[in-house]
Each structure stands twice: as structure tokens, then as C-alpha cells.
Amino acid sequence: MDSRRALYVCLYRIFTIADVAYPTSKHFPSQAFFLVFSLLGSYPYFFFLRSTPSSSSSSDPSRRFLRNASWGGPAWEKRVRSSARVRSRNGITVLVTGAAGFVGTHVSAALKRRGDGVLGLDNFNDYYEPTLKRARQALLERSGVFVVEGDINDGALLRKLFDVVAFSHVMHLAAQAGVRYAMQNPSSYVHSNIAGLVNVLEVCKSANPQPSVVWASSSSVYGLNSKVPFSERDRTDQPASLYAATKKAGEEIAHTYNHIYGLSITGLRFFTVYGPWGRPDMAYFFFTKDILKGKSISIFEGPNHGTVARDFTYIDDIVKGCLASLDTAEKSTGSGGKKKGPAQLRVFNLGNTSPVPVTKLVSILERLLKVKANRVMLKMPRNGDVQFTHANITLAQRELGYKPSTDLQTGLKKFVRWYLSYYSSGKKSSG
Ligand SMILES: NC(=O)c1ccc[n+]([C@@H]2O[C@H](COP(=O)([O-])OP(=O)(O)OC[C@H]3O[C@@H](n4cnc5c(N)ncnc54)[C@H](O)[C@@H]3O)[C@@H](O)[C@H]2O)c1
């Protein structure tokens, strides 16, 4: 490390500590930090950010927190209010965390379209290409949704948002996603999926009125459960990855906040969501990229050449499930941080109920891309993935009117059309 870079790292650490030491003084650390950097010149700062590899910058979650600490002021509050303004009769006011993420973008846009007030929150971390998150943000911006840049662990920011807007609902989608990455960067899962969730629920329980909370759990909580299809009543105490364990912990944490504070909470167990504006770390996405580049793709198989299959669920179906969950959520019963009566607590599977072998997914992609894949069959490593997922959606059908309607062929066609147009615009790189 050269001496100038060492100096920046050192300054960075000092200001990170300052941020922790002065959590409510939101301007001091970040402003001082940027003042020092502007005095030192912008080039070295640029060098510092660029020369930090993605994985190592992700391994210190507090960095993300620091980078995104600028908020507040009359103009900012005006944008927040305008984004959250309801424009339809009986509309709801929703804070969507993880709004620049795959699911968050689609849910925010759908809420806005029907006239609800929507405010987004996202820390734009670099788990996968932040340019894609920025492009989703720009899309939301054009439809009138402001995505505040900040971390769900920033209690002062969350409280400020609730001071400015009396949110009736919180759609909590911000999380560290991905099963395999948990072996590389476990602390990011604790930071976002445990500490972050607790912070969101803390702020919600103290808000007046308390909002109703809908949040994303995951089908991964079924872990080693082999009884199919997976029903909400099945055991979920055998997670196969740290990601799954943090989602399972989230469900127990949700129970606690419902029980003690009267928060109305609905957990949604999504099953392998795919579609346009999707996540580059997911197989359907990086298979598409690699097939187009002529690179080989690794397809896993279970013991004795067993099929690996997923209950792939198209994003529009998931969005319908999210909106129905918000619409059927009862009010929280607490006030002043105290429970006044029992409150609603629900968990739903949101899947497609028709698992498809990953080999079939590849065949569909080959047809749509008109390129033959270079397949390499490998034994499934023990890195958190499970062999099979299959949702029983009876409960969601009954309580939410949830009825997925897009099959894999149709959904992938829409994804491929988006992928080709997004990455052929010349400005973006798929890595
Ligand atoms: N996509 C799927 O197949 C799937 C399946 C099961 C569960 N889920 C869950 O659904 C939710 C949405 O998933 P997605 O696919 O849209 O993932 P995503 O990674 O695209 O979106 C999550 C967003 O949250 C943001 N974020 C992460 N940590 C944050 C923090 N501490 N503060 C503020 N923002 C933060 C990220 O920047 C990202 O934009 C997640 O909770 C995920 O675990 C997704």
C-alpha cells in the first residue's frame, strides 16, 4: 500500500469511529470527511474507491454506512414528502427499503402506478454492480419515487423519515441476499439481515402511528426439509446457509416485535424470483451472460445425478403477492412503543408451485438467445444451496388471492428481451 493510500485508509478509520461515536450528529463525520478529502484533491479519493476490490469493500459494512450519510435539509424533506404523497382515494403511504434492489424497484413502481405514496431507501452497496442499482433508481425517479440513500442501520435517518411522513406501511426488502456469498462475507448478513431488521422494527414500534410491516423472508428457511411441496407449517429449523439462518432469525425477531409491541407483521418467503432488472448473482442472469460470451456454465446435480430444480417465480407474480400483503395487513395495535392488544402476524410462501430443473432453464435460454451453451455438469458443492424447492401456496391463495400466472418460458422471454436491450445500449458492462 503506498503512503498516500495508507493515509486515506487511516483517515477513513478515524471518521468511521467518529460516526459510531456520534451517531446522532449526522453532519459532523461525513462533512469533515469530505472536507478533508476535497482539500487533498479528488483524484486520490477516486483512486482509493476504485482500487478497493468489491469483495473487500463489502466486508466492512460500516463503510457503506459512512459513504451514504448525507441527508436532511428543507429541499430533501420536500422531495421526501412529495414522493410519499398519496394520489388515489384509499391509497397507502409506504416506506420501501431496498428500493433500488430487484424486487424493491418493481414493488415501488407498482405502488406508485396505483397512486400510493412511496418513498424508497437503499444503501447502494456493491454486492453486485451498483450501476444497475443506479439505473433502477433513475427509472423510479422518472415515475416520481425518490430513493433516499442510506442504511437501515441508521436509526437517526429512519426516525427522521417517520418525522417527515406518517407511513402507514413499511415494505422491508433491504437485505444481504445470496446464499453462497455468506461464506465469503458473513458479517454483511448480520449487518443487514439481523441488526438492520431489528433497527427497522425498533423505529416502527416507536412510531406514532405504528405502521404495518411486510418483509421478505425466503424459501431458504426450509433448508434441509425434504417434505415437498414446502408448506408454511413445515419445520424450518435446519438452515443450510448463514443467509437462511438470518432469514429464519428474522422470522423469530418478527414474532418478538409482534408479541411485545403489537406490530402487525407479515413475512413473505419468496421462491427464486426472476425477471427484467434482475439480480446478476442469480443463475438465470449469469448463465445468460456466460452463454452470450461463449463461456462454459456450471450446472449442479445432486447425489446419483439427481436433478437440481427451482420453483422459479416471475417478478410480476411476486409484486402482486407483495401488494396483496400490504392491502390485507391489519393495523398495528401499539402506540407510544406499548402494545394495546394482539396484532396480526403472518407468514406466506410466494412461489410458482411448478419446480423446473435447472437443465431445462438452460435449454430455454439457449432457444431464446439462439446460442448453444457450453454445459459443465458438476456435483453440487456444500455451500448453502439446496437441491430442490417447491412452494405450497394454498395459504397465500386463500388469504391474499395470490395466483401466479407466468410460466418460466414466458418470463424468461421478457427477461432476455430486457437483458439484450439493457446491455446493448453501450454504456453498461455485464462484467
Ligand atoms: N430475488 C429472490 O429470488 C429472493 C428470494 C428470496 C428472498 N429474497 C429477499 O427479497 C428481498 C429483495 O431481494 P432482491 O432480489 O431484490 O435483492 P437485491 O439485492 O436486488 O435488493 C436488496 C437491496 O437492499 C439494499 N440493501 C442491502 N443492505 C442494506 C442496508 N443495510 N441498508 C439499506 N439498503 C440495503 C441493497 O443495496 C439492494 O439494493 C431481500 O430481502 C431478499 O433476501 C429474494
The ligand as an SDF file (V2000), in Angstrom:
LIG
                    3D

 44 48  0  0  0  0  0  0  0  0999 V2000
  -34.7440  -12.4600   -5.5150 N   0  0  0  0  0  0  0  0  0  0  0  0
  -35.0140  -13.6220   -4.9290 C   0  0  0  0  0  0  0  0  0  0  0  0
  -35.0530  -14.6790   -5.5740 O   0  0  0  0  0  0  0  0  0  0  0  0
  -35.2750  -13.6910   -3.4420 C   0  0  0  0  0  0  0  0  0  0  0  0
  -35.6370  -14.9210   -2.8840 C   0  0  0  0  0  0  0  0  0  0  0  0
  -35.8830  -14.9920   -1.5270 C   0  0  0  0  0  0  0  0  0  0  0  0
  -35.8320  -13.8570   -0.7380 C   0  0  0  0  0  0  0  0  0  0  0  0
  -35.4650  -12.6750   -1.2980 N   0  0  0  0  0  0  0  0  0  0  0  0
  -35.4130  -11.4840   -0.4310 C   0  0  0  0  0  0  0  0  0  0  0  0
  -36.1390  -10.4490   -1.0480 O   0  0  0  0  0  0  0  0  0  0  0  0
  -35.5670   -9.1830   -0.7540 C   0  0  0  0  0  0  0  0  0  0  0  0
  -35.2550   -8.4440   -2.0350 C   0  0  0  0  0  0  0  0  0  0  0  0
  -34.3500   -9.2320   -2.7870 O   0  0  0  0  0  0  0  0  0  0  0  0
  -33.7570   -8.7730   -4.1770 P   0  0  0  0  0  0  0  0  0  0  0  0
  -33.6470   -9.9670   -5.0240 O   0  0  0  0  0  0  0  0  0  0  0  0
  -34.4940   -7.5830   -4.6630 O   0  0  0  0  0  0  0  0  0  0  0  0
  -32.2750   -8.3700   -3.7130 O   0  0  0  0  0  0  0  0  0  0  0  0
  -31.4060   -7.0860   -4.0710 P   0  0  0  0  0  0  0  0  0  0  0  0
  -30.0470   -7.3500   -3.5310 O   0  0  0  0  0  0  0  0  0  0  0  0
  -31.5450   -6.7700   -5.5050 O   0  0  0  0  0  0  0  0  0  0  0  0
  -32.1070   -5.9420   -3.2370 O   0  0  0  0  0  0  0  0  0  0  0  0
  -31.8030   -5.6500   -1.8880 C   0  0  0  0  0  0  0  0  0  0  0  0
  -31.4740   -4.1620   -1.8070 C   0  0  0  0  0  0  0  0  0  0  0  0
  -31.2500   -3.8400   -0.4500 O   0  0  0  0  0  0  0  0  0  0  0  0
  -30.1550   -2.9410   -0.3700 C   0  0  0  0  0  0  0  0  0  0  0  0
  -29.5660   -3.1010    0.9480 N   0  0  0  0  0  0  0  0  0  0  0  0
  -28.8760   -4.1800    1.4310 C   0  0  0  0  0  0  0  0  0  0  0  0
  -28.4750   -3.9520    2.6800 N   0  0  0  0  0  0  0  0  0  0  0  0
  -28.9160   -2.7050    3.0150 C   0  0  0  0  0  0  0  0  0  0  0  0
  -28.7930   -1.9060    4.1650 C   0  0  0  0  0  0  0  0  0  0  0  0
  -28.1160   -2.3320    5.2410 N   0  0  0  0  0  0  0  0  0  0  0  0
  -29.3770   -0.6800    4.1690 N   0  0  0  0  0  0  0  0  0  0  0  0
  -30.0290   -0.2200    3.0690 C   0  0  0  0  0  0  0  0  0  0  0  0
  -30.1740   -0.9340    1.9430 N   0  0  0  0  0  0  0  0  0  0  0  0
  -29.6110   -2.1660    1.9130 C   0  0  0  0  0  0  0  0  0  0  0  0
  -29.2270   -3.3460   -1.4920 C   0  0  0  0  0  0  0  0  0  0  0  0
  -28.4180   -2.2710   -1.9210 O   0  0  0  0  0  0  0  0  0  0  0  0
  -30.1990   -3.8030   -2.5730 C   0  0  0  0  0  0  0  0  0  0  0  0
  -30.4580   -2.7680   -3.4880 O   0  0  0  0  0  0  0  0  0  0  0  0
  -34.3360   -9.4930    0.1060 C   0  0  0  0  0  0  0  0  0  0  0  0
  -34.7180   -9.3970    1.4570 O   0  0  0  0  0  0  0  0  0  0  0  0
  -34.0150  -10.9330   -0.2340 C   0  0  0  0  0  0  0  0  0  0  0  0
  -33.3180  -11.5820    0.8090 O   0  0  0  0  0  0  0  0  0  0  0  0
  -35.1940  -12.5560   -2.6390 C   0  0  0  0  0  0  0  0  0  0  0  0
  1  2  1  0
  2  3  2  0
  2  4  1  0
  4  5  1  0
  4 44  2  0
  5  6  2  0
  6  7  1  0
  7  8  2  0
  8  9  1  0
  8 44  1  0
  9 10  1  0
  9 42  1  0
 10 11  1  0
 11 12  1  0
 11 40  1  0
 12 13  1  0
 13 14  1  0
 14 15  2  0
 14 16  1  0
 14 17  1  0
 17 18  1  0
 18 19  2  0
 18 20  1  0
 18 21  1  0
 21 22  1  0
 22 23  1  0
 23 24  1  0
 23 38  1  0
 24 25  1  0
 25 26  1  0
 25 36  1  0
 26 27  1  0
 26 35  1  0
 27 28  2  0
 28 29  1  0
 29 30  1  0
 29 35  2  0
 30 31  1  0
 30 32  2  0
 32 33  1  0
 33 34  2  0
 34 35  1  0
 36 37  1  0
 36 38  1  0
 38 39  1  0
 40 41  1  0
 40 42  1  0
 42 43  1  0
M  CHG  2   8   1  16  -1
M  END
$$$$
